[in-house]
Structures are given as structure tokens and as C-alpha cells.
Amino acid sequence: MIRTRRAGQAFAIGARLRAGVLGAACCCALVPAIAQDTPPRTALRVCQDPNNMPFSNTKGEGIENRIAELFGKALGLPVTYYSFPQRLAFFRNTLRFKLPGQDYPCDIVMGVPVGLDEVSVTKPYYRSTYALVFPKGKGMDQVASGEDFLKLDPAKLKSLRIGIYDRSPASQWLNRHGLLEQGVPYKIMSADPAQYPGEIVEHDLAEGKLDAVVVWGPIAGYFARRVKTPSLTVVPLKSEKGIRLDYQMAMGVRYGEREWKQQVEGLIESKAAEIQAILKEYGVPVVDASFGAPTN
């Protein structure tokens, strides 16, 4: 019986890419998304999902929490968080939520995919990709790329149980290579706020209910590191023609706040080395443009 799982970031990447499921509609009155001049900031106010590791949580333990604290220190401002589950209407209920006579509750989303049109997207600060995760010692130790995996003995491939989130690029990738029957689909949206996208790795894969999983890279890298037994291997996958697996990640602010966006982009540039160190610490597979789909 397939258990439901919430895949994080908009994502199941394509939709929110980053844990991805954006959320619940609010019946409160909203004002237009275009922001006007803002008063001097007294805090760095961050919109976040309260349970979306490795990106964010209410304990401030995620990648985006760490980067927010880095930015807050650089700005000389305390960091505050406004939490809302990333399901439908996340942006409408956080970054763009404003009651008459009141201020916005938060001013920045620390992780959005480049190309998202619901917010004003900054320059990117990293690129990652979907990754294959599997335990060592199970007949796949020679696999160091997607191509290696697909060259395994056909009988071996047909025997695998491969966990994926439904409607994600991972399912497209399996279908492209004739492995859809081996896919074990997990629902991308769950009503249980306690569930999180990494469960597919640190529970079902680690416990042997699955032989491999294909998930968004930051989720793959972070949760594979948390599993001590068995030792897990993370293999970043390259995009293919017609199947996009790699995404550039940026930050999101409200449309109309040009100076604020420029300030954030300045921080992305000046703190690039520290940001990359944080990503490495969390096991994020950072890739370059060679992981993009062929253009011809």
C-alpha cells in the first residue's frame, strides 16, 4: 500500500521545485501584489515552511534559515519568520498577504526556482538537480551517473523498486527509459503537516522497502547523509531533451520593490562563498550548466 508523502520545495520541482507544494487559500481580503515604497526595515522578515527540511523549519535548522541568518548579520537586522505550509497559495498567504491597514508579514522567500512568475525572482545562487539514491552493496556500486544506472543488467533494472513523487520529473525520467513499472509513486501532497519529503529516503529506502529513489537533489543529499546504515550513494542526474531535471534556485521578493531586490542580489554576490559552504555542509549536490538538457 502506497503511503502518502509531501514532497517539499514548490515544489516537486516543476511546480515549486523546492519541496514544492504550495498551499491553502485564505478567505481574507488581499491587496494587489505590486508593492509601494517601504519604510526602513527593522528586521529581515522571512516567509518559510515550518516543516520542510533541509530548507527550513521552526527551529531554524534549514539551509534557508542559515542563509537568512547570514543575511541578517550582514544587514545588522534580527531575523524573524512567518511560517505557512507550502501547499497551494503559499505566496498569496505569505509574501503577498496584506490586510487593510496592516503590513506584510514577511518580505522574502529564500528559495524559489528561476522562471517562477508569482514573485520577483533574484539572480540564482545555486543550481541543483534530481538525484538517484541507493544503498551500497546492493549490486549498484559501479553506478556513478545516470548513464551507468541505465546500463545495468536489464534483469537487475526490472527487479528494482524505485521511489518517486508522482507528477515529478522523476516519473518522466523513468518513463523515458522504460522503467515506469518499477516506479513506486508517492503522493506529492499530504494533509498531514508532520510529514516531510525526506521520509522517502531516511525511512522507506533505509528500511529496505525501496531499492532506490529519485528525488530533488537537496533532499537526496541531506537525508542520505542522515542515514548511517546502510550507507547511501547519491548520484546527480543530467537533464535530457524534453525532461528537465536541473534547476537554478534564487530568492523571491514582491514585484515593485526594486531597491530591496537589488539589495538582496548584492548579498547573494557578496556572501557567495559562505552560501556555497552552507550548501556543502547540507550535502546539496551543486551542479553546473553541463547538467542542463542538450540544446540540439
Phi and psi restraints in degrees (value plus and minus 20) as a CYANA .aco file:
   2 ILE   PHI     -97.4   -57.4
   2 ILE   PSI     108.3   148.3
   3 ARG   PHI    -110.2   -70.2
   3 ARG   PSI     123.9   163.9
   4 THR   PHI     -95.0   -55.0
   4 THR   PSI     128.4   168.4
   5 ARG   PHI    -162.3  -122.3
   5 ARG   PSI     128.1   168.1
   6 ARG   PHI    -121.1   -81.1
   6 ARG   PSI      96.7   136.7
   7 ALA   PHI    -108.3   -68.3
   7 ALA   PSI      76.3   116.3
   8 GLY   PHI     -28.6    11.4
   8 GLY   PSI    -151.7  -111.7
   9 GLN   PHI     -41.8    -1.8
   9 GLN   PSI      74.7   114.7
  10 ALA   PHI      -0.5    39.5
  10 ALA   PSI      10.3    50.3
  11 PHE   PHI    -174.6  -134.6
  11 PHE   PSI     107.4   147.4
  12 ALA   PHI    -112.2   -72.2
  12 ALA   PSI      41.0    81.0
  13 ILE   PHI       5.6    45.6
  13 ILE   PSI      97.8   137.8
  14 GLY   PHI     105.7   145.7
  14 GLY   PSI     -68.9   -28.9
  15 ALA   PHI    -112.1   -72.1
  15 ALA   PSI     -74.8   -34.8
  16 ARG   PHI    -146.9  -106.9
  16 ARG   PSI     -13.7    26.3
  17 LEU   PHI      28.2    68.2
  17 LEU   PSI     -73.1   -33.1
  18 ARG   PHI    -102.3   -62.3
  18 ARG   PSI     110.2   150.2
  19 ALA   PHI      -0.9    39.1
  19 ALA   PSI     -16.5    23.5
  20 GLY   PHI       0.7    40.7
  20 GLY   PSI     -16.9    23.1
  21 VAL   PHI    -121.8   -81.8
  21 VAL   PSI      98.7   138.7
  22 LEU   PHI    -126.8   -86.8
  22 LEU   PSI     126.4   166.4
  23 GLY   PHI    -137.2   -97.2
  23 GLY   PSI    -184.6  -144.6
  24 ALA   PHI     -53.2   -13.2
  24 ALA   PSI     113.3   153.3
  25 ALA   PHI     -94.8   -54.8
  25 ALA   PSI     131.0   171.0
  26 CYS   PHI    -137.8   -97.8
  26 CYS   PSI     117.9   157.9
  27 CYS   PHI    -106.9   -66.9
  27 CYS   PSI     -21.2    18.8
  28 CYS   PHI     -90.2   -50.2
  28 CYS   PSI     134.7   174.7
  29 ALA   PHI     -87.2   -47.2
  29 ALA   PSI     120.7   160.7
  30 LEU   PHI    -139.3   -99.3
  30 LEU   PSI     134.5   174.5
  31 VAL   PHI    -123.6   -83.6
  31 VAL   PSI     144.8   184.8
  32 PRO   PHI     -76.3   -36.3
  32 PRO   PSI     132.1   172.1
  33 ALA   PHI     -95.3   -55.3
  33 ALA   PSI     -39.2     0.8
  34 ILE   PHI     -93.7   -53.7
  34 ILE   PSI      98.8   138.8
  35 ALA   PHI    -109.1   -69.1
  35 ALA   PSI     135.1   175.1
  36 GLN   PHI    -124.1   -84.1
  36 GLN   PSI    -191.4  -151.4
  37 ASP   PHI     -76.9   -36.9
  37 ASP   PSI     121.7   161.7
  38 THR   PHI    -135.3   -95.3
  38 THR   PSI     130.5   170.5
  39 PRO   PHI     -92.2   -52.2
  39 PRO   PSI     147.8   187.8
  40 PRO   PHI     -74.7   -34.7
  40 PRO   PSI     120.1   160.1
  41 ARG   PHI     -97.8   -57.8
  41 ARG   PSI     118.7   158.7
  42 THR   PHI    -129.3   -89.3
  42 THR   PSI     -26.5    13.5
  43 ALA   PHI    -180.7  -140.7
  43 ALA   PSI     136.0   176.0
  44 LEU   PHI    -109.3   -69.3
  44 LEU   PSI      85.6   125.6
  45 ARG   PHI    -120.3   -80.3
  45 ARG   PSI      94.1   134.1
  46 VAL   PHI    -127.2   -87.2
  46 VAL   PSI     113.7   153.7
  47 CYS   PHI    -107.4   -67.4
  47 CYS   PSI     109.0   149.0
  48 GLN   PHI    -166.9  -126.9
  48 GLN   PSI     141.1   181.1
  49 ASP   PHI    -105.2   -65.2
  49 ASP   PSI     113.6   153.6
  50 PRO   PHI     -95.4   -55.4
  50 PRO   PSI     -32.2     7.8
  51 ASN   PHI    -167.5  -127.5
  51 ASN   PSI      49.5    89.5
  52 ASN   PHI    -159.9  -119.9
  52 ASN   PSI      32.5    72.5
  53 MET   PHI     -87.6   -47.6
  53 MET   PSI     123.0   163.0
  54 PRO   PHI    -112.0   -72.0
  54 PRO   PSI      -5.8    34.2
  55 PHE   PHI    -107.9   -67.9
  55 PHE   PSI     -68.3   -28.3
  56 SER   PHI    -180.6  -140.6
  56 SER   PSI     134.8   174.8
  57 ASN   PHI    -179.1  -139.1
  57 ASN   PSI     155.3   195.3
  58 THR   PHI     -91.9   -51.9
  58 THR   PSI     -33.4     6.6
  59 LYS   PHI    -108.4   -68.4
  59 LYS   PSI     -22.8    17.2
  60 GLY   PHI      52.1    92.1
  60 GLY   PSI      11.2    51.2
  61 GLU   PHI    -116.8   -76.8
  61 GLU   PSI     -24.0    16.0
  62 GLY   PHI    -108.9   -68.9
  62 GLY   PSI     150.2   190.2
  63 ILE   PHI     -74.1   -34.1
  63 ILE   PSI     -69.0   -29.0
  64 GLU   PHI     -90.3   -50.3
  64 GLU   PSI     -51.1   -11.1
  65 ASN   PHI     -83.2   -43.2
  65 ASN   PSI     -63.5   -23.5
  66 ARG   PHI     -84.5   -44.5
  66 ARG   PSI     -61.9   -21.9
  67 ILE   PHI     -88.7   -48.7
  67 ILE   PSI     -57.6   -17.6
  68 ALA   PHI     -81.1   -41.1
  68 ALA   PSI     -62.9   -22.9
  69 GLU   PHI     -84.5   -44.5
  69 GLU   PSI     -56.8   -16.8
  70 LEU   PHI     -81.6   -41.6
  70 LEU   PSI     -64.6   -24.6
  71 PHE   PHI     -87.2   -47.2
  71 PHE   PSI     -61.5   -21.5
  72 GLY   PHI     -79.9   -39.9
  72 GLY   PSI     -61.6   -21.6
  73 LYS   PHI     -83.6   -43.6
  73 LYS   PSI     -61.6   -21.6
  74 ALA   PHI     -85.1   -45.1
  74 ALA   PSI     -53.1   -13.1
  75 LEU   PHI    -105.9   -65.9
  75 LEU   PSI     -31.9     8.1
  76 GLY   PHI      51.4    91.4
  76 GLY   PSI      11.6    51.6
  77 LEU   PHI    -145.1  -105.1
  77 LEU   PSI     126.7   166.7
  78 PRO   PHI     -90.3   -50.3
  78 PRO   PSI     134.1   174.1
  79 VAL   PHI    -124.5   -84.5
  79 VAL   PSI     108.8   148.8
  80 THR   PHI    -142.6  -102.6
  80 THR   PSI     137.2   177.2
  81 TYR   PHI    -146.7  -106.7
  81 TYR   PSI     120.1   160.1
  82 TYR   PHI    -135.7   -95.7
  82 TYR   PSI      94.9   134.9
  83 SER   PHI    -121.5   -81.5
  83 SER   PSI     117.7   157.7
  84 PHE   PHI    -175.6  -135.6
  84 PHE   PSI     114.5   154.5
  85 PRO   PHI     -80.6   -40.6
  85 PRO   PSI     118.1   158.1
  86 GLN   PHI    -102.1   -62.1
  86 GLN   PSI      54.4    94.4
  87 ARG   PHI    -136.1   -96.1
  87 ARG   PSI    -167.7  -127.7
  88 LEU   PHI     -83.8   -43.8
  88 LEU   PSI     118.2   158.2
  89 ALA   PHI      48.2    88.2
  89 ALA   PSI      13.7    53.7
  90 PHE   PHI     -79.1   -39.1
  90 PHE   PSI     -69.5   -29.5
  91 PHE   PHI     -85.5   -45.5
  91 PHE   PSI     -59.1   -19.1
  92 ARG   PHI     -85.5   -45.5
  92 ARG   PSI     -48.0    -8.0
  93 ASN   PHI    -118.7   -78.7
  93 ASN   PSI     -15.7    24.3
  94 THR   PHI    -153.0  -113.0
  94 THR   PSI    -105.3   -65.3
  95 LEU   PHI     -80.9   -40.9
  95 LEU   PSI     -55.4   -15.4
  96 ARG   PHI    -126.3   -86.3
  96 ARG   PSI      -9.1    30.9
  97 PHE   PHI    -106.5   -66.5
  97 PHE   PSI     106.8   146.8
  98 LYS   PHI    -176.3  -136.3
  98 LYS   PSI      99.5   139.5
  99 LEU   PHI    -104.8   -64.8
  99 LEU   PSI     131.8   171.8
 100 PRO   PHI     -75.1   -35.1
 100 PRO   PSI     110.1   150.1
 101 GLY   PHI      62.2   102.2
 101 GLY   PSI     -20.0    20.0
 102 GLN   PHI    -139.4   -99.4
 102 GLN   PSI     145.7   185.7
 103 ASP   PHI    -110.5   -70.5
 103 ASP   PSI     144.9   184.9
 104 TYR   PHI     -84.3   -44.3
 104 TYR   PSI     127.2   167.2
 105 PRO   PHI     -98.7   -58.7
 105 PRO   PSI     -40.8    -0.8
 106 CYS   PHI    -177.5  -137.5
 106 CYS   PSI     142.5   182.5
 107 ASP   PHI    -143.8  -103.8
 107 ASP   PSI     -25.3    14.7
 108 ILE   PHI    -174.8  -134.8
 108 ILE   PSI     121.2   161.2
 109 VAL   PHI    -128.4   -88.4
 109 VAL   PSI     104.9   144.9
 110 MET   PHI    -100.1   -60.1
 110 MET   PSI     -30.4     9.6
 111 GLY   PHI    -168.6  -128.6
 111 GLY   PSI      90.0   130.0
 112 VAL   PHI    -159.1  -119.1
 112 VAL   PSI     130.7   170.7
 113 PRO   PHI     -96.1   -56.1
 113 PRO   PSI     122.5   162.5
 114 VAL   PHI     -79.4   -39.4
 114 VAL   PSI     114.0   154.0
 115 GLY   PHI      83.8   123.8
 115 GLY   PSI     -32.7     7.3
 116 LEU   PHI     -85.9   -45.9
 116 LEU   PSI     113.6   153.6
 117 ASP   PHI    -124.3   -84.3
 117 ASP   PSI     -18.3    21.7
 118 GLU   PHI     -98.5   -58.5
 118 GLU   PSI     -37.2     2.8
 119 VAL   PHI    -158.4  -118.4
 119 VAL   PSI     148.4   188.4
 120 SER   PHI    -103.3   -63.3
 120 SER   PSI      95.1   135.1
 121 VAL   PHI    -113.0   -73.0
 121 VAL   PSI     112.3   152.3
 122 THR   PHI     -97.8   -57.8
 122 THR   PSI    -199.2  -159.2
 123 LYS   PHI     -85.4   -45.4
 123 LYS   PSI     131.4   171.4
 124 PRO   PHI     -92.1   -52.1
 124 PRO   PSI     135.8   175.8
 125 TYR   PHI    -142.1  -102.1
 125 TYR   PSI     -25.6    14.4
 126 TYR   PHI    -185.7  -145.7
 126 TYR   PSI     141.3   181.3
 127 ARG   PHI    -144.8  -104.8
 127 ARG   PSI     111.5   151.5
 128 SER   PHI    -152.7  -112.7
 128 SER   PSI    -195.8  -155.8
 129 THR   PHI    -172.9  -132.9
 129 THR   PSI     145.3   185.3
 130 TYR   PHI     -83.3   -43.3
 130 TYR   PSI     128.4   168.4
 131 ALA   PHI    -154.9  -114.9
 131 ALA   PSI     128.5   168.5
 132 LEU   PHI    -110.6   -70.6
 132 LEU   PSI     112.1   152.1
 133 VAL   PHI    -145.3  -105.3
 133 VAL   PSI     112.7   152.7
 134 PHE   PHI    -173.0  -133.0
 134 PHE   PSI     137.2   177.2
 135 PRO   PHI     -99.7   -59.7
 135 PRO   PSI     126.2   166.2
 136 LYS   PHI     -91.8   -51.8
 136 LYS   PSI     133.8   173.8
 137 GLY   PHI      60.8   100.8
 137 GLY   PSI      -3.4    36.6
 138 LYS   PHI    -138.3   -98.3
 138 LYS   PSI       7.9    47.9
 139 GLY   PHI      65.1   105.1
 139 GLY   PSI      -6.4    33.6
 140 MET   PHI    -148.7  -108.7
 140 MET   PSI      -2.9    37.1
 141 ASP   PHI     -83.0   -43.0
 141 ASP   PSI     -42.0    -2.0
 142 GLN   PHI    -101.8   -61.8
 142 GLN   PSI     -25.2    14.8
 143 VAL   PHI     -98.8   -58.8
 143 VAL   PSI      97.9   137.9
 144 ALA   PHI    -145.0  -105.0
 144 ALA   PSI     -17.7    22.3
 145 SER   PHI    -178.5  -138.5
 145 SER   PSI     148.3   188.3
 146 GLY   PHI     -80.7   -40.7
 146 GLY   PSI     -57.2   -17.2
 147 GLU   PHI     -82.7   -42.7
 147 GLU   PSI     -61.9   -21.9
 148 ASP   PHI     -80.6   -40.6
 148 ASP   PSI     -62.5   -22.5
 149 PHE   PHI     -81.5   -41.5
 149 PHE   PSI     -64.7   -24.7
 150 LEU   PHI     -91.1   -51.1
 150 LEU   PSI     -35.6     4.4
 151 LYS   PHI    -109.9   -69.9
 151 LYS   PSI     -20.6    19.4
 152 LEU   PHI     -79.0   -39.0
 152 LEU   PSI     138.2   178.2
 153 ASP   PHI     -73.1   -33.1
 153 ASP   PSI     111.6   151.6
 154 PRO   PHI     -71.7   -31.7
 154 PRO   PSI     -57.5   -17.5
 155 ALA   PHI     -84.5   -44.5
 155 ALA   PSI     -57.5   -17.5
 156 LYS   PHI     -85.3   -45.3
 156 LYS   PSI     -66.9   -26.9
 157 LEU   PHI     -79.1   -39.1
 157 LEU   PSI     -62.3   -22.3
 158 LYS   PHI     -89.1   -49.1
 158 LYS   PSI     -38.1     1.9
 159 SER   PHI    -108.1   -68.1
 159 SER   PSI     -29.5    10.5
 160 LEU   PHI     -99.8   -59.8
 160 LEU   PSI     127.1   167.1
 161 ARG   PHI    -128.5   -88.5
 161 ARG   PSI      90.9   130.9
 162 ILE   PHI    -131.2   -91.2
 162 ILE   PSI      92.5   132.5
 163 GLY   PHI     -96.4   -56.4
 163 GLY   PSI     113.0   153.0
 164 ILE   PHI    -164.2  -124.2
 164 ILE   PSI     137.9   177.9
 165 TYR   PHI    -109.7   -69.7
 165 TYR   PSI     116.7   156.7
 166 ASP   PHI     -84.0   -44.0
 166 ASP   PSI     128.9   168.9
 167 ARG   PHI      42.3    82.3
 167 ARG   PSI       4.0    44.0
 168 SER   PHI    -125.2   -85.2
 168 SER   PSI     145.0   185.0
 169 PRO   PHI     -77.7   -37.7
 169 PRO   PSI     -44.5    -4.5
 170 ALA   PHI     -81.4   -41.4
 170 ALA   PSI     -60.8   -20.8
 171 SER   PHI     -87.1   -47.1
 171 SER   PSI     -54.8   -14.8
 172 GLN   PHI     -84.8   -44.8
 172 GLN   PSI     -60.2   -20.2
 173 TRP   PHI     -84.3   -44.3
 173 TRP   PSI     -64.5   -24.5
 174 LEU   PHI     -82.1   -42.1
 174 LEU   PSI     -63.5   -23.5
 175 ASN   PHI     -82.1   -42.1
 175 ASN   PSI     -61.4   -21.4
 176 ARG   PHI     -77.1   -37.1
 176 ARG   PSI     -55.9   -15.9
 177 HIS   PHI    -125.9   -85.9
 177 HIS   PSI       1.3    41.3
 178 GLY   PHI      49.1    89.1
 178 GLY   PSI       8.2    48.2
 179 LEU   PHI    -138.3   -98.3
 179 LEU   PSI      -2.7    37.3
 180 LEU   PHI     -82.7   -42.7
 180 LEU   PSI     -53.3   -13.3
 181 GLU   PHI     -85.5   -45.5
 181 GLU   PSI     -44.2    -4.2
 182 GLN   PHI    -105.0   -65.0
 182 GLN   PSI     -30.3     9.7
 183 GLY   PHI     -92.8   -52.8
 183 GLY   PSI     117.9   157.9
 184 VAL   PHI    -132.1   -92.1
 184 VAL   PSI      81.6   121.6
 185 PRO   PHI     -98.5   -58.5
 185 PRO   PSI     118.6   158.6
 186 TYR   PHI    -136.7   -96.7
 186 TYR   PSI     117.8   157.8
 187 LYS   PHI     -88.9   -48.9
 187 LYS   PSI     117.7   157.7
 188 ILE   PHI     -96.2   -56.2
 188 ILE   PSI     -40.4    -0.4
 189 MET   PHI    -142.0  -102.0
 189 MET   PSI     117.9   157.9
 190 SER   PHI    -156.4  -116.4
 190 SER   PSI     125.9   165.9
 191 ALA   PHI    -101.1   -61.1
 191 ALA   PSI     -29.7    10.3
 192 ASP   PHI    -107.3   -67.3
 192 ASP   PSI      90.2   130.2
 193 PRO   PHI     -88.2   -48.2
 193 PRO   PSI     -33.5     6.5
 194 ALA   PHI    -101.6   -61.6
 194 ALA   PSI     -36.6     3.4
 195 GLN   PHI     -99.5   -59.5
 195 GLN   PSI     132.4   172.4
 196 TYR   PHI    -165.9  -125.9
 196 TYR   PSI     135.9   175.9
 197 PRO   PHI     -84.2   -44.2
 197 PRO   PSI     -47.5    -7.5
 198 GLY   PHI     -94.1   -54.1
 198 GLY   PSI     -27.1    12.9
 199 GLU   PHI     -80.0   -40.0
 199 GLU   PSI     -51.5   -11.5
 200 ILE   PHI     -81.1   -41.1
 200 ILE   PSI     -49.8    -9.8
 201 VAL   PHI    -109.0   -69.0
 201 VAL   PSI     -77.2   -37.2
 202 GLU   PHI    -101.8   -61.8
 202 GLU   PSI     -27.0    13.0
 203 HIS   PHI    -133.1   -93.1
 203 HIS   PSI     -90.8   -50.8
 204 ASP   PHI     -87.2   -47.2
 204 ASP   PSI     -61.7   -21.7
 205 LEU   PHI     -90.9   -50.9
 205 LEU   PSI     -66.1   -26.1
 206 ALA   PHI     -83.4   -43.4
 206 ALA   PSI     -52.0   -12.0
 207 GLU   PHI    -106.5   -66.5
 207 GLU   PSI     -20.6    19.4
 208 GLY   PHI      65.7   105.7
 208 GLY   PSI     -11.0    29.0
 209 LYS   PHI     -95.9   -55.9
 209 LYS   PSI     -39.5     0.5
 210 LEU   PHI    -148.7  -108.7
 210 LEU   PSI     135.0   175.0
 211 ASP   PHI    -116.7   -76.7
 211 ASP   PSI     -42.8    -2.8
 212 ALA   PHI    -183.2  -143.2
 212 ALA   PSI     142.4   182.4
 213 VAL   PHI    -158.5  -118.5
 213 VAL   PSI     135.9   175.9
 214 VAL   PHI    -146.0  -106.0
 214 VAL   PSI      91.4   131.4
 215 VAL   PHI    -158.7  -118.7
 215 VAL   PSI     149.1   189.1
 216 TRP   PHI     -76.7   -36.7
 216 TRP   PSI     116.4   156.4
 217 GLY   PHI     -70.4   -30.4
 217 GLY   PSI     -70.8   -30.8
 218 PRO   PHI     -79.1   -39.1
 218 PRO   PSI     -55.6   -15.6
 219 ILE   PHI     -87.6   -47.6
 219 ILE   PSI     -64.6   -24.6
 220 ALA   PHI     -78.7   -38.7
 220 ALA   PSI     -72.5   -32.5
 221 GLY   PHI     -85.0   -45.0
 221 GLY   PSI     -64.1   -24.1
 222 TYR   PHI     -87.1   -47.1
 222 TYR   PSI     -69.3   -29.3
 223 PHE   PHI     -96.9   -56.9
 223 PHE   PSI     -47.0    -7.0
 224 ALA   PHI     -83.4   -43.4
 224 ALA   PSI     -57.1   -17.1
 225 ARG   PHI     -86.8   -46.8
 225 ARG   PSI     -50.7   -10.7
 226 ARG   PHI     -92.3   -52.3
 226 ARG   PSI     -44.3    -4.3
 227 VAL   PHI    -103.8   -63.8
 227 VAL   PSI      99.0   139.0
 228 LYS   PHI    -111.4   -71.4
 228 LYS   PSI     -54.5   -14.5
 229 THR   PHI    -159.3  -119.3
 229 THR   PSI     102.1   142.1
 230 PRO   PHI     -97.5   -57.5
 230 PRO   PSI     144.4   184.4
 231 SER   PHI     -91.0   -51.0
 231 SER   PSI     111.6   151.6
 232 LEU   PHI    -128.4   -88.4
 232 LEU   PSI     123.2   163.2
 233 THR   PHI    -124.6   -84.6
 233 THR   PSI     116.6   156.6
 234 VAL   PHI    -134.3   -94.3
 234 VAL   PSI     103.2   143.2
 235 VAL   PHI    -141.8  -101.8
 235 VAL   PSI      87.7   127.7
 236 PRO   PHI     -83.1   -43.1
 236 PRO   PSI     121.2   161.2
 237 LEU   PHI    -127.3   -87.3
 237 LEU   PSI     123.7   163.7
 238 LYS   PHI    -107.9   -67.9
 238 LYS   PSI     124.8   164.8
 239 SER   PHI     -84.2   -44.2
 239 SER   PSI     135.1   175.1
 240 GLU   PHI    -146.3  -106.3
 240 GLU   PSI     144.9   184.9
 241 LYS   PHI     -77.7   -37.7
 241 LYS   PSI      99.6   139.6
 242 GLY   PHI      67.4   107.4
 242 GLY   PSI     -26.1    13.9
 243 ILE   PHI    -153.6  -113.6
 243 ILE   PSI      85.4   125.4
 244 ARG   PHI    -110.6   -70.6
 244 ARG   PSI     101.7   141.7
 245 LEU   PHI    -133.5   -93.5
 245 LEU   PSI     -44.0    -4.0
 246 ASP   PHI    -120.7   -80.7
 246 ASP   PSI     124.8   164.8
 247 TYR   PHI    -161.6  -121.6
 247 TYR   PSI     121.9   161.9
 248 GLN   PHI    -108.1   -68.1
 248 GLN   PSI     115.0   155.0
 249 MET   PHI    -128.7   -88.7
 249 MET   PSI     119.7   159.7
 250 ALA   PHI    -155.3  -115.3
 250 ALA   PSI    -184.0  -144.0
 251 MET   PHI    -139.4   -99.4
 251 MET   PSI     140.0   180.0
 252 GLY   PHI    -145.7  -105.7
 252 GLY   PSI     116.0   156.0
 253 VAL   PHI    -149.6  -109.6
 253 VAL   PSI     155.8   195.8
 254 ARG   PHI     -93.9   -53.9
 254 ARG   PSI     126.6   166.6
 255 TYR   PHI     -81.7   -41.7
 255 TYR   PSI     122.7   162.7
 256 GLY   PHI      75.3   115.3
 256 GLY   PSI     -31.4     8.6
 257 GLU   PHI    -121.0   -81.0
 257 GLU   PSI      47.8    87.8
 258 ARG   PHI     -83.1   -43.1
 258 ARG   PSI     -65.2   -25.2
 259 GLU   PHI     -84.2   -44.2
 259 GLU   PSI     -58.9   -18.9
 260 TRP   PHI     -85.0   -45.0
 260 TRP   PSI     -62.3   -22.3
 261 LYS   PHI     -81.2   -41.2
 261 LYS   PSI     -63.3   -23.3
 262 GLN   PHI     -84.2   -44.2
 262 GLN   PSI     -56.7   -16.7
 263 GLN   PHI     -85.6   -45.6
 263 GLN   PSI     -63.0   -23.0
 264 VAL   PHI     -83.0   -43.0
 264 VAL   PSI     -62.9   -22.9
 265 GLU   PHI     -85.4   -45.4
 265 GLU   PSI     -52.8   -12.8
 266 GLY   PHI     -83.6   -43.6
 266 GLY   PSI     -58.6   -18.6
 267 LEU   PHI     -88.6   -48.6
 267 LEU   PSI     -59.2   -19.2
 268 ILE   PHI     -78.5   -38.5
 268 ILE   PSI     -60.2   -20.2
 269 GLU   PHI     -91.5   -51.5
 269 GLU   PSI     -70.1   -30.1
 270 SER   PHI     -91.3   -51.3
 270 SER   PSI     -44.8    -4.8
 271 LYS   PHI    -127.9   -87.9
 271 LYS   PSI       1.0    41.0
 272 ALA   PHI     -78.4   -38.4
 272 ALA   PSI     -63.3   -23.3
 273 ALA   PHI     -84.3   -44.3
 273 ALA   PSI     -62.3   -22.3
 274 GLU   PHI     -87.2   -47.2
 274 GLU   PSI     -58.2   -18.2
 275 ILE   PHI     -82.6   -42.6
 275 ILE   PSI     -65.2   -25.2
 276 GLN   PHI     -83.2   -43.2
 276 GLN   PSI     -55.2   -15.2
 277 ALA   PHI     -85.6   -45.6
 277 ALA   PSI     -58.2   -18.2
 278 ILE   PHI     -85.5   -45.5
 278 ILE   PSI     -65.5   -25.5
 279 LEU   PHI     -79.3   -39.3
 279 LEU   PSI     -62.0   -22.0
 280 LYS   PHI     -84.0   -44.0
 280 LYS   PSI     -61.8   -21.8
 281 GLU   PHI     -79.6   -39.6
 281 GLU   PSI     -54.2   -14.2
 282 TYR   PHI    -110.5   -70.5
 282 TYR   PSI     -15.3    24.7
 283 GLY   PHI      56.8    96.8
 283 GLY   PSI      -1.5    38.5
 284 VAL   PHI     -88.9   -48.9
 284 VAL   PSI     105.4   145.4
 285 PRO   PHI     -96.6   -56.6
 285 PRO   PSI      75.6   115.6
 286 VAL   PHI    -103.9   -63.9
 286 VAL   PSI     106.3   146.3
 287 VAL   PHI    -141.3  -101.3
 287 VAL   PSI     149.6   189.6
 288 ASP   PHI    -127.7   -87.7
 288 ASP   PSI    -193.1  -153.1
 289 ALA   PHI     -85.4   -45.4
 289 ALA   PSI     -35.4     4.6
 290 SER   PHI     -85.6   -45.6
 290 SER   PSI     -35.1     4.9
 291 PHE   PHI    -105.5   -65.5
 291 PHE   PSI     -23.1    16.9
 292 GLY   PHI     -92.7   -52.7
 292 GLY   PSI     143.3   183.3
 293 ALA   PHI     -90.2   -50.2
 293 ALA   PSI     126.7   166.7
 294 PRO   PHI     -78.5   -38.5
 294 PRO   PSI     124.1   164.1
 295 THR   PHI    -114.3   -74.3
 295 THR   PSI     -25.9    14.1
